[in-house]
Amino acid sequence: MVSSPDPDAEPSPDPGDSSARRPTATPRLGTARRAVARGLAVIGLDGRADRYLVGLAVLWLLWTLTATAASAHPFIDAAPHLAAPVVLLVGIVAGRHLSRRVPGWTVATVLTIGALVVVVGIPFYANAQAAIGVQLVALAGLLRLGTDPGDARTSTHLSVSTTMLLVVAVLLAARAQAGMVLVLATAAVVALVVATRRGPPVRTVAAVGAGLGLAAAVVVAWLGSRETWPGFLAAEGSLSSARHRLWGDALDLWAQRPLTGSGPGSFVEHSALAAGNAKLSEVHSDVLQVGAELGAVGVVLLLAMFVVAYGVATRGSRAAAAIAATAWTALAIHSSIDHLAEFPPLVLMAGVVLGWAGTHRASRGAATETFERPTTTTPRR
């Protein structure tokens, strides 16, 4: 006897009907994402902002290589663009591991000796040295936040070593006018945060910092588009007339290929001033350099990485976030009027500050914000 089909039962899918087959791309994509996230967590990049920053860095590298190939320029011209995001990520990882595994006073002592060597005799671009000084001031503040008041010996060692680091950092920052202004602002924030061990809400810190950095980029683009500058900007010791010409040349080159840019290395071919003086071979504005050579696509990726980095800076305590975000904003403002991203030591130190800040945590139940520095790490399973 053959049973009649149940009218309420769902019909069996037709094996030949492709619409009835379940897609496998989505599960596979999810598995790949989880694998990538686990791999990043192993090296210390375990936050959402970390993953976004890595993703943007990969897009940046791909776009830089594409723009270089399309413009027929040698790939060596793209080296500064390619190195910067990689060195930044290395610095973030290094900052996190150093903060967990190396005593703060040891880090401060080693950095002080290294900075003294630079001050005494290594030829190095003065403005980049000044920008490193700003980052060292911020790192000294983060080290002081990790002081354990109950450990008198360690506290004394850390106080002495960070004071020495601060002195050398200020000496570095004093080598450039912009660096001196920014180091004073950073030092003021560091002093206030270390004294109170408090900080504003992290969203406020990120919003203010990102707003200031983006505003600096807009102002530089506006100044570069002007026919003449106010007299005080062209005066000796201020923004020079050479920068005015370089910025204008960069904007002219960017206008030729607004979306894609003319390729790494194209600016020095376009600008007569840059071609005739090796010291002026760069735009002296990182954002305009990127616009001229990598176009609007490059600028969008650059600004996206800049903004996402605040998520990295603010993953720890409020106090640490305030210090790291201040240092990152100072670097963004300074690099908008200079070519700083091409100096790996500076980018590395900025990454160390971002990474170090994320390891500070506020203690629960404390009347004021205090911080614990991890002494051991537990591997993720």
PEVEN-V487244 format. One record per residue. RES is the residue in one small letter. SS is DSSP state (a for helix, b for strand, c for the rest). OMEGA is omega in whole degrees, 0 to 359 (none if undefined). D_CENTER is the distance of its C-alpha to the mean C-alpha in whole Angstrom. Layout:
res:ss:omega:d_center
RES:SS:OMEGA:D_CENTER
RES:SS:OMEGA:D_CENTER
This chain:
res:ss:omega:d_center
m:c:182:76
v:c:181:73
s:c:179:71
s:c:181:70
p:c:179:66
d:c:182:64
p:c:182:64
d:c:183:61
a:c:179:59
e:c:180:56
p:c:178:57
s:c:180:56
p:c:178:53
d:c:181:54
p:c:181:53
g:c:182:53
d:c:182:51
s:a:181:47
s:a:181:46
a:a:181:47
r:c:180:45
r:c:178:42
p:c:180:39
t:c:184:37
a:a:184:34
t:a:177:32
p:a:179:33
r:a:178:32
l:a:178:28
g:a:178:28
t:a:179:29
a:a:179:26
r:a:180:24
r:a:179:25
a:a:178:25
v:a:180:21
a:a:178:20
r:a:179:23
g:a:178:21
l:a:180:18
a:a:181:19
v:a:181:21
i:a:176:18
g:c:179:16
l:c:189:14
d:c:181:17
g:c:179:15
r:a:179:16
a:a:177:12
d:a:182:11
r:a:177:14
y:a:181:13
l:a:177:9
v:a:179:12
g:a:178:14
l:a:178:12
a:a:178:11
v:a:178:15
l:a:179:16
w:a:180:13
l:a:180:15
l:a:181:19
w:a:179:18
t:a:178:18
l:a:179:21
t:a:180:23
a:a:179:22
t:a:180:23
a:a:182:26
a:a:182:27
s:a:179:27
a:c:174:29
h:c:177:27
p:c:184:26
f:a:178:23
i:a:178:23
d:a:181:22
a:a:185:19
a:a:179:18
p:a:178:15
h:a:183:13
l:a:186:14
a:a:190:13
a:a:182:9
p:a:179:8
v:a:180:10
v:a:178:10
l:a:180:6
l:a:176:8
v:a:178:11
g:a:179:9
i:a:179:9
v:a:180:13
a:a:180:14
g:a:181:13
r:a:181:15
h:a:178:18
l:a:183:18
s:a:182:18
r:a:191:21
r:a:184:23
v:c:178:23
p:c:183:24
g:a:182:22
w:a:176:25
t:a:178:24
v:a:181:21
a:a:180:21
t:a:180:24
v:a:179:23
l:a:178:20
t:a:180:22
i:a:179:24
g:a:180:22
a:a:178:21
l:a:177:24
v:a:178:25
v:a:181:22
v:a:187:24
v:a:189:28
g:a:180:28
i:c:178:25
p:c:187:24
f:c:181:21
y:c:189:20
a:a:181:20
n:a:176:17
a:a:175:15
q:a:180:17
a:a:179:17
a:a:175:13
i:a:178:13
g:a:178:16
v:a:179:14
q:a:179:11
l:a:176:15
v:a:179:16
a:a:180:14
l:a:176:14
a:a:177:18
g:a:178:18
l:a:177:17
l:a:179:19
r:a:177:22
l:a:180:21
g:c:180:22
t:c:176:26
d:c:183:29
p:c:182:32
g:c:180:34
d:c:187:33
a:a:183:35
r:a:179:34
t:a:180:31
s:a:179:30
t:a:179:32
h:a:182:30
l:a:179:26
s:a:181:27
v:a:184:29
s:a:180:26
t:a:176:23
t:a:177:25
m:a:179:26
l:a:179:22
l:a:180:22
v:a:180:24
v:a:179:23
a:a:179:19
v:a:177:21
l:a:177:23
l:a:183:20
a:a:182:19
a:c:182:22
r:c:178:22
a:c:182:21
q:a:180:22
a:a:179:19
g:a:181:17
m:a:178:20
v:a:183:20
l:a:180:16
v:a:177:17
l:a:178:20
a:a:180:19
t:a:180:16
a:a:179:19
a:a:178:21
v:a:180:19
v:a:181:19
a:a:181:23
l:a:183:23
v:a:180:21
v:a:181:23
a:a:184:26
t:a:185:26
r:c:177:24
r:c:176:23
g:c:178:21
p:c:176:21
p:c:186:20
v:a:178:17
r:a:177:17
t:a:180:18
v:a:182:15
a:a:182:13
a:a:180:15
v:a:181:16
g:a:180:12
a:a:179:12
g:a:179:15
l:a:179:15
g:a:179:12
l:a:178:14
a:a:179:17
a:a:179:16
a:a:180:15
v:a:180:19
v:a:180:20
v:a:178:19
a:a:179:21
w:a:179:24
l:a:180:24
g:a:181:24
s:a:182:27
r:c:178:29
e:c:180:32
t:c:177:32
w:c:172:30
p:c:184:31
g:a:184:33
f:a:177:31
l:a:180:28
a:a:181:30
a:c:180:31
e:c:181:31
g:c:178:28
s:c:176:26
l:c:190:24
s:c:176:27
s:a:177:29
a:a:177:27
r:a:179:24
h:a:180:26
r:a:181:28
l:a:180:24
w:a:178:23
g:a:178:26
d:a:179:26
a:a:179:23
l:a:177:24
d:a:180:27
l:a:179:26
w:a:181:24
a:a:180:27
q:a:177:29
r:c:189:27
p:c:186:25
l:c:189:24
t:c:184:23
g:c:184:23
s:c:176:25
g:c:177:23
p:c:181:21
g:c:183:23
s:a:184:25
f:a:183:24
v:a:176:26
e:a:185:29
h:a:186:29
s:c:177:28
a:a:180:31
l:a:180:30
a:a:181:27
a:a:184:29
g:a:182:32
n:c:184:29
a:a:180:27
k:a:180:25
l:a:183:24
s:c:177:24
e:c:182:20
v:c:187:20
h:c:170:18
s:c:185:16
d:a:183:13
v:a:178:13
l:a:175:17
q:a:179:17
v:a:179:15
g:a:182:18
a:a:188:21
e:a:182:20
l:a:173:19
g:a:181:20
a:a:178:19
v:a:179:18
g:a:180:15
v:a:178:14
v:a:178:15
l:a:179:12
l:a:181:10
l:a:177:10
a:a:177:10
m:a:178:7
f:a:182:6
v:a:182:9
v:a:179:9
a:a:175:6
y:a:174:8
g:a:176:11
v:a:183:9
a:a:188:9
t:c:181:13
r:c:180:14
g:c:181:16
s:c:179:19
r:a:182:19
a:a:179:19
a:a:179:16
a:a:180:14
a:a:181:15
i:a:183:14
a:a:180:10
a:a:177:10
t:a:179:12
a:a:180:10
w:a:178:6
t:a:179:9
a:a:179:11
l:a:180:8
a:a:180:8
i:a:182:12
h:a:182:13
s:a:176:11
s:a:179:13
i:c:180:16
d:c:178:15
h:c:186:14
l:c:184:12
a:c:182:9
e:c:180:13
f:c:184:13
p:a:179:12
p:a:179:13
l:a:181:10
v:a:178:7
l:a:181:9
m:a:176:10
a:a:177:6
g:a:178:6
v:a:179:10
v:a:179:9
l:a:181:8
g:a:181:10
w:a:183:13
a:a:183:13
g:c:182:14
t:c:179:17
h:c:181:19
r:b:176:21
a:b:177:24
s:c:180:27
r:c:176:30
g:c:181:32
a:c:178:31
a:c:175:32
t:c:184:29
e:c:175:26
t:c:189:26
f:b:178:24
e:b:176:24
r:c:182:23
p:c:178:24
t:c:177:26
t:c:178:27
t:c:177:25
t:c:182:27
p:c:178:26
r:c:177:26
r:c:none:29
